[in-house]
């Protein structure tokens, strides 16, 4: 894979042998609700989060519709390694701080320098992976409810083998079925400005993804 940015070169400077590939399918405990499909089911359109709307207004070039036809990404050992390195690098680089503390707003999505909350981690990982050659249509910002029934954002990587999740709460890359999360909605693969529902009934009524800083 051709690395096209200085960020990519820096990431590849990490030890390629350090990626624990065996951890990709692991999980820490029982599932809250067993999921059987390798890919999350989409149930129609959903409203985008408030913070995402503001982010696109400030960064329209990062919210353009995908020109290429969406496809399930075919993974390789090199791509798994890059996913792990980006996830680990960003998780270690960014300190968890709420938008209220940083910007005086409940929801303000942006690329973090050294601090931010869950959606900021996601935005930075998505940018790095796109610069490393991953198609934007396979990198989907996703909103979930965590084990405490609190809003949280993760990055879904849609592959031919299933949907995998990059999370600021862990360095391991896990299949979406191996997480104790309720998946609510995510970006459409066809148009990143559009969102699709992943749950029949669950919603975040006020559009706020995360009000705290818990990793």
Helices and strands as residue ranges (DSSP letters): H 6-12, G 16-18, G 21-25, E 45-46, H 50-58, G 60-63, H 77-93, E 95-96, H 99-103, E 115-116, H 118-131, G 136-138, E 139-145, E 151-159, E 162-167, E 170-175, G 176-178, E 182-187, E 195-197
